[in-house]
Amino acid sequence: MDRVLREVKGVSVAFGGQHHSAWLPEGATIPPPMPSRTAILDIQIIQQDGGFMTVWESQNTQDSSDGWYLTLEDALQAAERLFGIPSGAWVVIADLANLSLVK
């Protein structure tokens, strides 16, 4: 059974702006940087059978994605690394220890 454990809403994240870094044939034109955009994200950590999903969707762009992690701690660390969300910023929806709803 899927259960939302943590969520955070309205996280501002910049996407794009990266310069081309892959191999190009000799004499090829270097592509321009990826266009930059700022997305306002709603992010959830969901417990699923055997692991945890970090699921995010933008409020103002078409960006969305997810990632699978073995532990809740791995999911929290990935969210901090990818989006700058410290562990204390999450709203606790359900407690993992006894799976009781906190709200």
N, C-alpha and C positions, 0 to 999 in steps of 0.2 A: 504494500500500500504506500502510495506517495504521500508525504507529509511535509508541509512547509515548516522549516525550523527557524529560519532567520530571514529578514528582509530589510532592505534600505531603499528609499525612494528619492528621486531627484538628484542623483549623482552626476555632476558635470564632467564629461570625459572628452578629450580631444582625439579625434581620429584623423588619419591621413598625415600629409606633410612629409612623408618619408621619401628620400631620394632613392633612385634606382640603385640596387646593390648587387644584382645578379650578373652573370657573365653575359657579354654581348660580343657578337662577331666583330672582327677587326673592321674599322671604318664605320660601324653602325652609329647612328645618332643616339645620344643618350636621352631617354624619355624624361619629360618633366616630372617634378615631384607629384605624388598623389595629392589630389585636392584635399584641403583641410576642412573639417567641419567639427562642430561641438555638438555632442549628443547628450541629452538629459536621460539618464538610465534609471530604471527600476530593476533591482536585482534581488533574487531570492535564492536561498539555499534549501534544496528539497532533499529529504531522505528518500531513497529508493532501495529496493532489495539489493543488498550487497554494496551500497555506496551512497554517494551524495552528488547531486547535480547543482552547479551554480548556473542559474538561468537568468538572462538579462534581456531587456527589451527597451528600446528608446521611446521616449514620449514624443520626440519631435523630428526623428529621422526614421528611415526604414531599417536601421541597424538592430540586429538581435542575434543571440547565439547562446550556447551553453557549453559547459565543460563537466566532465565526470571525474570524481575524486574518490579515493578509497576511504578517507576519513573526513570527519567534519573539520578537523584542524587543517587538513590539506586544502579543503575548499575555502576556508577563511584566509589561509596564507595566500592562495592564488588570487583571491579578490583584493587583498592588500597589494600584491605585486602588480596585478593588471590594472586595477582601478583606483588604488590609493585609499582603500577603505580600511581603517584600523578596526581591530576586533571589537572595540568598545562602541563603535558607531552603529552596530546592527540592532534592530528591534528583534527581541526574542519572541517568537510566535509559539514555539513548543520547546519543552525541555527534553533533551536527548536521554537523560538518565532515566526518567520515568515516563517519557512521551506524554506528559500532561500538557494541556494547553495553558499558556501563560496569560494570554489576553482574556 
